Amino acid sequence: MSSRDSQAEVPGIRREPPRFRPVEVLGVEPVTPRLVRVTLAGPELEGFTVEQPAASVRLLLPSPGTEELVMPSWNGNEFLLPDGRRPTIRTFTPLRVDPEAVTLDVEIVVHGGGAASEWAQAGGPGSPVAISGPGRGYALDAEAPAFLLAGDETAIPASGQLLEALPRETPVQVHVEIADPSARLELPEHAHASVDWHELPTGAPPGDAQVAAVQGSDLAADTRVWAAGEAAAVQRIRRHVFEDRGLPRRQATVRGYWKHGRAGDDSGR
Ligand SMILES: Cc1cc2nc3c(=O)[nH]c(=O)nc-3n(C[C@H](O)[C@H](O)[C@H](O)COP(=O)(O)OP(=O)(O)OC[C@H]3O[C@@H](n4cnc5c(N)ncnc54)[C@H](O)[C@@H]3O)c2cc1C
């Protein structure tokens, strides 16, 4: 038994997540006024692969107001910086891995008031960052007769990946909630996809338009549902598809990507 396995069996001690690989920003490019593509590079990315669409990667960022990246250590329950503070760790979709260039692209929503959102706009080439992962993605059933994808802006990278991965002949409904018309972009081509953009009305809680879109959609009995976005909103989607529509649990994957009013400083998870 490895020391990691034996750690996992001690109550109160959590298994240490995969190590952080130090990398740096190679380039930053606006995709829309609401989305920034950040290309990460460095020898530590050698061998980094992502097998499934809509997977996750954790980014360790310099603490707000600093440009230096301090590596945290695992205390058996969470990552902590040497001074006892929690590090700035956020989760993103590993969008594109280029094994030849040894780069990884992530796309970060500019939502006006978060460490990662600000870092994506301010950080330029050479900025230090570290990544851990990938975490598991979506195990898609290639035999399924239809799919429904519902996300908010944070789920645009994952939704695009899913569209690229889904069988070409399978019908796909895609619903994307955007907080601003400028967030709209071209998703990857799929001959049997219908893509609907839903603008969140001013003042409405995040996810309201996404929930309404799912509630108003045609869902044939065997449809597979993938939904991601604000935690409370996707909880409503979960209840709707299971309780109101009676979809079997295995047919829907619903993931909370962020919590309204709460910073995603979830070091250790
Ligand atoms: C598996 C997974 C994949 C993800 N993939 C992506 C991705 O590819 N791109 C991406 O941008 N995000 C993605 N996210 C969501 C991202 O991790 C969160 O939005 C994160 O909170 C952003 O960090 P921040 O430092 O900008 O804001 P935080 O410091 O975490 O939050 C500060 C404040 O902003 C609010 N906030 C956070 N995110 C948003 C938002 N999008 N819109 C409006 N308000 C917000 C919070 O509620 C809080 O009040 C993913 C999350 C998961 C779990």
The ligand as an SDF file (V2000), in Angstrom:
LIG
                    3D

 53 58  0  0  0  0  0  0  0  0999 V2000
  -15.2570   21.7220  -13.4650 C   0  0  0  0  0  0  0  0  0  0  0  0
  -15.2880   23.2430  -13.6040 C   0  0  0  0  0  0  0  0  0  0  0  0
  -14.9470   23.8430  -14.8140 C   0  0  0  0  0  0  0  0  0  0  0  0
  -14.9720   25.2350  -14.9480 C   0  0  0  0  0  0  0  0  0  0  0  0
  -14.6110   25.7820  -16.1460 N   0  0  0  0  0  0  0  0  0  0  0  0
  -14.5680   27.1280  -16.2660 C   0  0  0  0  0  0  0  0  0  0  0  0
  -14.0880   27.7210  -17.4770 C   0  0  0  0  0  0  0  0  0  0  0  0
  -13.6570   27.0360  -18.4250 O   0  0  0  0  0  0  0  0  0  0  0  0
  -14.0870   29.0970  -17.5510 N   0  0  0  0  0  0  0  0  0  0  0  0
  -14.5110   29.8890  -16.4990 C   0  0  0  0  0  0  0  0  0  0  0  0
  -14.4730   31.1100  -16.6150 O   0  0  0  0  0  0  0  0  0  0  0  0
  -14.9690   29.3340  -15.3580 N   0  0  0  0  0  0  0  0  0  0  0  0
  -14.9780   27.9930  -15.2040 C   0  0  0  0  0  0  0  0  0  0  0  0
  -15.3950   27.4430  -14.0240 N   0  0  0  0  0  0  0  0  0  0  0  0
  -15.9460   28.3470  -12.9930 C   0  0  0  0  0  0  0  0  0  0  0  0
  -14.8680   29.0990  -12.1970 C   0  0  0  0  0  0  0  0  0  0  0  0
  -14.0900   28.1650  -11.4510 O   0  0  0  0  0  0  0  0  0  0  0  0
  -15.5580   30.0970  -11.2290 C   0  0  0  0  0  0  0  0  0  0  0  0
  -16.3430   31.0180  -11.9250 O   0  0  0  0  0  0  0  0  0  0  0  0
  -14.5620   30.8080  -10.3200 C   0  0  0  0  0  0  0  0  0  0  0  0
  -15.2660   31.2130   -9.1610 O   0  0  0  0  0  0  0  0  0  0  0  0
  -13.9470   32.0580  -10.9590 C   0  0  0  0  0  0  0  0  0  0  0  0
  -12.9870   32.5780  -10.0590 O   0  0  0  0  0  0  0  0  0  0  0  0
  -12.7980   34.1340   -9.8060 P   0  0  0  0  0  0  0  0  0  0  0  0
  -11.5440   34.2420   -8.9920 O   0  0  0  0  0  0  0  0  0  0  0  0
  -12.8970   34.8940  -11.0740 O   0  0  0  0  0  0  0  0  0  0  0  0
  -14.0400   34.5510   -8.8980 O   0  0  0  0  0  0  0  0  0  0  0  0
  -14.1890   34.2170   -7.3400 P   0  0  0  0  0  0  0  0  0  0  0  0
  -13.1190   34.9200   -6.5540 O   0  0  0  0  0  0  0  0  0  0  0  0
  -14.2900   32.7500   -7.2000 O   0  0  0  0  0  0  0  0  0  0  0  0
  -15.5790   34.8570   -6.9880 O   0  0  0  0  0  0  0  0  0  0  0  0
  -15.7170   36.2740   -6.6510 C   0  0  0  0  0  0  0  0  0  0  0  0
  -17.1800   36.6590   -6.7950 C   0  0  0  0  0  0  0  0  0  0  0  0
  -17.5430   36.5310   -8.1660 O   0  0  0  0  0  0  0  0  0  0  0  0
  -18.6510   35.6440   -8.3140 C   0  0  0  0  0  0  0  0  0  0  0  0
  -18.4270   34.8600   -9.5380 N   0  0  0  0  0  0  0  0  0  0  0  0
  -17.5730   33.8150   -9.7360 C   0  0  0  0  0  0  0  0  0  0  0  0
  -17.6590   33.3750  -11.0070 N   0  0  0  0  0  0  0  0  0  0  0  0
  -18.5900   34.1540  -11.6170 C   0  0  0  0  0  0  0  0  0  0  0  0
  -19.1180   34.2020  -12.9320 C   0  0  0  0  0  0  0  0  0  0  0  0
  -18.7000   33.4030  -13.8980 N   0  0  0  0  0  0  0  0  0  0  0  0
  -20.0500   35.1310  -13.2170 N   0  0  0  0  0  0  0  0  0  0  0  0
  -20.4750   36.0080  -12.2780 C   0  0  0  0  0  0  0  0  0  0  0  0
  -20.0100   36.0050  -11.0020 N   0  0  0  0  0  0  0  0  0  0  0  0
  -19.0760   35.1010  -10.6850 C   0  0  0  0  0  0  0  0  0  0  0  0
  -18.6480   34.8010   -7.0430 C   0  0  0  0  0  0  0  0  0  0  0  0
  -19.9550   34.3680   -6.7390 O   0  0  0  0  0  0  0  0  0  0  0  0
  -18.1190   35.7600   -5.9970 C   0  0  0  0  0  0  0  0  0  0  0  0
  -19.1370   36.5690   -5.5050 O   0  0  0  0  0  0  0  0  0  0  0  0
  -15.3550   26.0540  -13.8460 C   0  0  0  0  0  0  0  0  0  0  0  0
  -15.6600   25.4540  -12.6150 C   0  0  0  0  0  0  0  0  0  0  0  0
  -15.6300   24.0660  -12.4900 C   0  0  0  0  0  0  0  0  0  0  0  0
  -15.9570   23.4420  -11.1420 C   0  0  0  0  0  0  0  0  0  0  0  0
  1  2  1  0
  2  3  1  0
  2 52  2  0
  3  4  2  0
  4  5  1  0
  4 50  1  0
  5  6  2  0
  6  7  1  0
  6 13  1  0
  7  8  2  0
  7  9  1  0
  9 10  1  0
 10 11  2  0
 10 12  1  0
 12 13  2  0
 13 14  1  0
 14 15  1  0
 14 50  1  0
 15 16  1  0
 16 17  1  0
 16 18  1  0
 18 19  1  0
 18 20  1  0
 20 21  1  0
 20 22  1  0
 22 23  1  0
 23 24  1  0
 24 25  2  0
 24 26  1  0
 24 27  1  0
 27 28  1  0
 28 29  2  0
 28 30  1  0
 28 31  1  0
 31 32  1  0
 32 33  1  0
 33 34  1  0
 33 48  1  0
 34 35  1  0
 35 36  1  0
 35 46  1  0
 36 37  1  0
 36 45  1  0
 37 38  2  0
 38 39  1  0
 39 40  1  0
 39 45  2  0
 40 41  1  0
 40 42  2  0
 42 43  1  0
 43 44  2  0
 44 45  1  0
 46 47  1  0
 46 48  1  0
 48 49  1  0
 50 51  2  0
 51 52  1  0
 52 53  1  0
M  END
$$$$
